[in-house]
Amino acid sequence: MPQTSNSLKSICILRLSSIGDITHMIPIVKTLQKHSPMTDITWIIGKTEYSLVKNMKDIEFIVIDKKNIIQGIQDLLRLRERKFFDVLLHMQVSLRSNILSLLVKANRKIGFDCYNSKNMHQLFITESIKEMPKSHVLNTFFCFLEALEIIKREYDRDIGIKKDFKKIVEFDKTLINKKYIVINPFTSERSFNYREWDIINYIPIIKYLYEQYNLVTIITGSSNKNQLVMAERFCRDMVNVSPIYNFVGKTNLQELYNIVSGCELYIGPDSGTLHIASILSKPVIGLFATSNPERTGPFQNIEFIINKYPEALKKYNKKLVSDAKWGERIRNKKAMSLIKVDDVKKKIDMILRL
């Protein structure tokens, strides 16, 4: 018989990235803390992602910086010397994570099922979670807790970030008195990215929000050079159209969290910021065409998403959703053009006229 959760003295969680998946990890950790309160929890996490959840209590974080992987290995070797875990929850299948898992000593190493495995993940674990084909990422994560006989789920996503709108006041003290929406038109720093909607499409959206609902727009994004240049150019074009505030590259994750917490609604393609908006229970107009929102969309917050994935899959991959591999992506930069400006306006009206 497997060990019951109440008898577990220590658990190590290995999940480095990404921001979106880290938001899905929050209810996993919260559930573990509530239903196995005496268990010591260590979380091996990426440096960027740690900055979002670092205020969570009663967790020892081992922070891995992919730009300084040698330091990360040294930290794990020190962890190996002082801790032998009852369980390692190996919750990432990247080759880097698989290799790092070798540095963790544990009686049980629980990983993904064959259906969700790659990069020889099965060779690095002793047990697999039950197979749940065609399941949302968060449901798959909860299978790790089921392997520990924790069946109940907690969806508490409080990560201990205090409300602080100092960044907004510093940027423009008049903004604190305005109602605003947040748009992140970007998804990642990769050169070849098919998830982004043409940034020009946001111009009539922003204008519509201002003219019809008196809402100004905050645009967010990372410090990636391409995003900075695109945002600067875009905001210059918007000067005579509608008030817009450019926060791209000007916030850390906790500042971004607070900015999103004050918005009326969020608009953007699949990104970490979208999932932050979701955990804050904001109305989210998610723009999906190249990936399936039933797998990676805003969990329990999908009422207002725009889902063109079935249409795009049929047009560009010549498949129905029922025939495609779960999680199959559409790598065609024309796919997001299936989403129309009027589709977004209709969702805006649904939210703001409630």
C-alpha positions as CSV (number, residue, x, y, z in Angstrom):
1,M,0.0,0.0,0.0
2,P,1.3,3.5,-0.8
3,Q,2.1,5.8,2.0
4,T,-0.9,8.0,3.1
5,S,-0.6,11.7,2.9
6,N,-0.8,12.2,6.6
7,S,2.3,10.1,7.2
8,L,4.5,12.0,4.7
9,K,7.2,13.9,6.5
10,S,8.6,15.6,3.4
11,I,7.8,16.2,-0.2
12,C,9.9,17.8,-2.9
13,I,8.1,19.3,-5.9
14,L,10.1,19.8,-9.1
15,R,8.4,22.3,-11.4
16,L,10.6,25.0,-12.8
17,S,8.4,26.9,-15.3
18,S,6.4,28.4,-17.0
19,I,4.5,31.3,-15.4
20,G,1.2,29.9,-16.6
21,D,1.9,26.4,-15.3
22,I,3.2,27.9,-12.0
23,T,-0.2,29.5,-11.5
24,H,-1.7,26.1,-11.9
25,M,0.7,24.8,-9.3
26,I,-0.6,27.1,-6.6
27,P,-3.8,25.1,-5.9
28,I,-1.7,22.0,-5.9
29,V,0.5,23.3,-3.1
30,K,-2.4,24.8,-1.2
31,T,-4.3,21.5,-1.3
32,L,-1.2,19.7,-0.1
33,Q,-0.7,22.2,2.8
34,K,-4.3,21.8,3.9
35,H,-4.7,18.1,3.7
36,S,-1.2,17.1,4.7
37,P,-0.4,19.9,7.1
38,M,2.5,18.2,8.9
39,T,4.4,17.6,5.6
40,D,7.6,19.6,5.0
41,I,7.4,21.0,1.4
42,T,10.4,21.9,-0.8
43,W,9.8,23.4,-4.2
44,I,12.5,23.4,-6.9
45,I,11.5,26.3,-9.2
46,G,12.8,28.7,-11.9
47,K,14.2,32.1,-10.9
48,T,11.6,34.1,-12.9
49,E,8.7,32.1,-11.6
50,Y,9.9,32.2,-8.0
51,S,9.5,36.0,-8.1
52,L,5.7,35.5,-8.4
53,V,5.2,33.0,-5.6
54,K,8.0,33.8,-3.2
55,N,5.6,35.1,-0.6
56,M,3.9,31.7,-0.2
57,K,4.3,30.5,3.4
58,D,5.8,27.3,4.8
59,I,7.7,26.3,1.6
60,E,11.4,26.0,1.2
61,F,12.3,27.2,-2.4
62,I,15.3,26.0,-4.3
63,V,15.7,28.5,-7.1
64,I,17.2,27.5,-10.4
65,D,18.5,30.1,-12.7
66,K,18.8,28.6,-16.2
67,K,21.5,31.3,-17.0
68,N,23.6,30.0,-14.1
69,I,22.8,26.3,-14.0
70,I,26.0,25.4,-12.3
71,Q,24.9,27.3,-9.2
72,G,21.6,25.5,-9.4
73,I,23.3,22.1,-9.5
74,Q,25.5,23.1,-6.5
75,D,22.3,24.1,-4.5
76,L,20.7,20.7,-5.3
77,L,23.8,18.9,-4.3
78,R,23.6,20.6,-0.9
79,L,19.9,19.8,-0.7
80,R,20.8,16.1,-1.5
81,E,23.3,16.1,1.4
82,R,20.8,17.3,4.0
83,K,17.4,15.9,2.9
84,F,16.0,12.5,1.9
85,F,12.4,13.0,0.8
86,D,9.5,10.6,1.2
87,V,8.3,11.7,-2.2
88,L,9.5,13.6,-5.2
89,L,6.7,15.0,-7.4
90,H,8.5,15.2,-10.7
91,M,6.0,17.6,-12.4
92,Q,8.0,18.6,-15.5
93,V,9.1,16.6,-18.5
94,S,11.8,18.9,-20.0
95,L,15.3,17.3,-20.4
96,R,16.7,19.8,-17.9
97,S,14.2,18.9,-15.2
98,N,14.7,15.2,-15.8
99,I,18.5,15.6,-15.3
100,L,18.0,17.7,-12.2
101,S,15.7,15.1,-10.7
102,L,18.7,12.8,-10.4
103,L,20.1,15.1,-7.7
104,V,17.0,14.6,-5.5
105,K,17.0,11.7,-3.1
106,A,13.5,10.3,-2.5
107,N,11.8,7.0,-1.6
108,R,9.3,7.5,-4.4
109,K,9.6,9.6,-7.5
110,I,6.2,10.2,-9.1
111,G,6.0,11.5,-12.6
112,F,3.7,11.8,-15.6
113,D,2.0,8.9,-17.3
114,C,3.3,7.7,-20.7
115,Y,0.7,9.8,-22.5
116,N,2.1,13.0,-21.2
117,S,5.8,12.0,-21.1
118,K,8.7,13.0,-23.4
119,N,12.5,13.4,-23.2
120,M,12.7,9.9,-21.6
121,H,10.8,11.1,-18.5
122,Q,9.8,7.6,-17.6
123,L,13.4,6.6,-17.0
124,F,13.7,9.2,-14.2
125,I,10.7,8.2,-12.1
126,T,9.6,5.1,-10.1
127,E,5.8,5.7,-10.4
128,S,3.5,7.3,-12.9
129,I,0.2,9.2,-12.3
130,K,-2.9,7.7,-13.7
131,E,-3.5,8.5,-17.4
132,M,-6.1,11.3,-18.0
133,P,-6.2,11.8,-21.7
134,K,-7.7,15.1,-23.0
135,S,-7.5,16.8,-19.6
136,H,-6.7,20.3,-18.6
137,V,-3.2,20.8,-17.3
138,L,-4.5,21.6,-13.8
139,N,-6.5,18.4,-13.7
140,T,-3.4,16.5,-14.7
141,F,-1.4,18.1,-11.9
142,F,-4.1,17.1,-9.3
143,C,-3.4,13.5,-10.3
144,F,-0.1,13.8,-8.5
145,L,-1.9,14.4,-5.3
146,E,-4.3,11.5,-6.0
147,A,-1.2,9.3,-6.1
148,L,-0.7,10.5,-2.5
149,E,-4.3,9.6,-1.7
150,I,-5.3,13.2,-1.5
151,I,-8.6,13.4,-3.3
152,K,-10.1,16.7,-2.2
153,R,-9.2,19.8,-4.1
154,E,-8.6,23.4,-2.9
155,Y,-8.7,26.2,-5.3
156,D,-7.3,28.9,-3.0
157,R,-4.9,30.9,-5.1
158,D,-3.8,33.4,-2.5
159,I,0.0,33.8,-2.9
160,G,0.5,36.4,-0.2
161,I,1.0,39.5,-2.4
162,K,-0.2,42.6,-0.6
163,K,-2.2,45.1,-2.6
164,D,0.2,47.9,-3.6
165,F,-0.6,50.3,-6.4
166,K,2.6,52.3,-5.9
167,K,3.8,51.4,-9.4
168,I,0.7,52.9,-11.0
169,V,1.0,56.1,-8.9
170,E,4.7,56.4,-9.9
171,F,3.9,56.0,-13.5
172,D,1.0,58.5,-13.6
173,K,-0.8,59.5,-10.3
174,T,-4.0,60.3,-12.3
175,L,-4.3,56.6,-13.3
176,I,-5.1,55.4,-9.8
177,N,-8.5,57.1,-10.2
178,K,-9.3,55.7,-13.6
179,K,-11.0,52.4,-14.5
180,Y,-8.7,50.5,-16.8
181,I,-8.3,47.2,-18.7
182,V,-5.1,45.3,-19.2
183,I,-3.9,44.0,-22.5
184,N,-0.8,41.8,-23.0
185,P,-0.5,41.3,-26.7
186,F,2.7,39.2,-26.3
187,T,3.1,35.6,-25.3
188,S,6.8,34.7,-25.0
189,E,10.2,35.8,-26.1
190,R,10.6,33.2,-28.7
191,S,11.3,34.4,-32.2
192,F,8.9,32.0,-33.9
193,N,5.6,32.4,-32.0
194,Y,2.3,31.6,-33.5
195,R,0.0,32.5,-30.5
196,E,0.1,36.2,-30.9
197,W,-2.7,38.2,-32.5
198,D,-1.6,41.0,-34.9
199,I,-1.0,44.0,-32.6
200,I,-2.8,46.3,-35.0
201,N,-6.0,44.5,-34.1
202,Y,-5.9,46.0,-30.7
203,I,-6.3,49.6,-32.0
204,P,-10.1,49.4,-32.6
205,I,-10.5,47.4,-29.4
206,I,-8.8,50.0,-27.3
207,K,-10.8,52.8,-29.0
208,Y,-14.0,50.9,-28.5
209,L,-13.4,50.4,-24.8
210,Y,-12.7,54.1,-24.3
211,E,-15.5,55.5,-26.4
212,Q,-18.2,53.1,-25.3
213,Y,-17.2,52.4,-21.6
214,N,-14.7,55.2,-20.7
215,L,-12.0,52.6,-19.9
216,V,-8.4,53.4,-20.5
217,T,-5.8,50.7,-21.4
218,I,-2.7,49.5,-19.7
219,I,-0.4,47.4,-22.0
220,T,2.0,44.9,-20.4
221,G,4.8,42.7,-21.5
222,S,8.4,41.7,-20.7
223,S,11.7,43.5,-21.1
224,N,12.4,41.6,-24.3
225,K,13.8,44.0,-26.9
226,N,11.3,43.1,-29.6
227,Q,8.4,43.6,-27.2
228,L,9.7,46.9,-26.0
229,V,10.1,48.2,-29.6
230,M,6.7,47.0,-30.7
231,A,5.0,48.5,-27.6
232,E,6.7,51.8,-28.0
233,R,5.7,52.1,-31.6
234,F,2.2,50.9,-30.9
235,C,1.6,53.4,-28.1
236,R,2.9,56.2,-30.3
237,D,0.3,55.3,-32.9
238,M,-2.4,55.3,-30.2
239,V,-1.7,58.9,-29.0
240,N,-4.6,60.5,-30.9
241,V,-6.9,57.4,-30.6
242,S,-7.3,56.6,-26.9
243,P,-5.4,57.0,-23.6
244,I,-2.9,54.1,-23.2
245,Y,-0.3,53.4,-20.6
246,N,2.8,51.5,-21.6
247,F,4.0,49.2,-18.7
248,V,5.9,46.8,-21.1
249,G,9.2,45.9,-19.4
250,K,8.6,48.2,-16.5
251,T,7.2,45.8,-13.8
252,N,8.3,42.7,-11.9
253,L,5.8,39.9,-11.6
254,Q,4.4,41.0,-8.2
255,E,3.9,44.6,-9.6
256,L,2.2,43.1,-12.6
257,Y,0.0,41.0,-10.3
258,N,-1.2,44.2,-8.5
259,I,-1.8,46.0,-11.8
260,V,-3.9,43.2,-13.1
261,S,-5.7,43.0,-9.7
262,G,-7.1,46.5,-10.3
263,C,-8.4,46.0,-13.8
264,E,-12.0,45.7,-15.1
265,L,-11.1,43.0,-17.6
266,Y,-8.1,41.4,-19.3
267,I,-7.6,40.7,-23.0
268,G,-4.8,38.8,-24.7
269,P,-3.5,35.5,-26.1
270,D,-2.3,32.5,-24.1
271,S,0.4,33.9,-21.7
272,G,1.5,33.9,-18.1
273,T,-0.3,37.2,-17.6
274,L,-3.5,35.7,-18.8
275,H,-3.3,33.1,-16.1
276,I,-2.4,35.7,-13.5
277,A,-5.7,37.5,-14.4
278,S,-7.5,34.2,-14.1
279,I,-6.2,33.4,-10.6
280,L,-7.4,36.9,-9.7
281,S,-10.9,36.0,-11.0
282,K,-10.9,38.8,-13.5
283,P,-13.0,38.5,-16.6
284,V,-10.6,37.1,-19.2
285,I,-11.0,37.4,-23.0
286,G,-8.5,34.9,-24.0
287,L,-7.6,34.7,-27.7
288,F,-7.0,31.1,-28.7
289,A,-6.5,29.6,-32.2
290,T,-3.1,27.8,-32.2
291,S,-3.6,25.9,-29.0
292,N,-6.5,24.2,-27.3
293,P,-7.9,26.3,-24.4
294,E,-9.5,23.1,-23.0
295,R,-6.0,22.0,-22.2
296,T,-4.2,25.2,-21.4
297,G,-6.9,27.9,-21.1
298,P,-7.8,29.9,-17.9
299,F,-9.1,27.1,-15.7
300,Q,-12.7,27.7,-14.3
301,N,-12.6,31.1,-16.1
302,I,-13.3,30.3,-19.7
303,E,-16.7,31.9,-20.1
304,F,-15.4,34.7,-22.3
305,I,-12.6,33.1,-24.2
306,I,-12.6,33.2,-28.0
307,N,-11.8,29.7,-29.2
308,K,-10.9,29.4,-32.9
309,Y,-8.8,26.3,-32.3
310,P,-11.2,23.8,-33.9
311,E,-11.5,26.0,-37.0
312,A,-7.8,26.5,-37.2
313,L,-7.0,22.9,-36.7
314,K,-9.2,21.9,-39.6
315,K,-8.0,24.6,-41.9
316,Y,-4.2,24.3,-41.3
317,N,-3.6,20.8,-39.9
318,K,-6.5,19.1,-41.8
319,K,-7.8,17.5,-38.6
320,L,-10.8,17.5,-36.3
321,V,-10.2,18.1,-32.6
322,S,-11.3,14.5,-32.0
323,D,-8.6,13.2,-34.4
324,A,-5.7,15.4,-33.2
325,K,-3.2,14.6,-30.5
326,W,-4.2,16.3,-27.3
327,G,-2.2,19.5,-27.0
328,E,-1.4,19.6,-30.7
329,R,-0.4,23.1,-31.8
330,I,-1.0,24.9,-35.1
331,R,2.2,26.4,-36.3
332,N,0.9,28.8,-38.9
333,K,1.1,32.5,-38.3
334,K,-2.1,33.0,-40.2
335,A,-4.2,31.0,-37.7
336,M,-4.7,33.8,-35.2
337,S,-6.2,35.9,-38.0
338,L,-9.3,33.7,-37.6
339,I,-10.1,35.8,-34.6
340,K,-11.9,39.0,-35.6
341,V,-12.2,42.4,-33.9
342,D,-16.0,42.0,-33.7
343,D,-15.5,38.7,-31.8
344,V,-13.6,40.6,-29.1
345,K,-16.1,43.5,-29.1
346,K,-19.0,41.0,-28.5
347,K,-17.2,39.5,-25.5
348,I,-16.5,43.0,-24.1
349,D,-20.2,43.8,-24.3
350,M,-21.1,40.5,-22.6
351,I,-18.8,41.4,-19.7
352,L,-19.4,45.1,-19.3
353,R,-23.2,45.1,-19.9
354,L,-23.8,42.4,-17.2
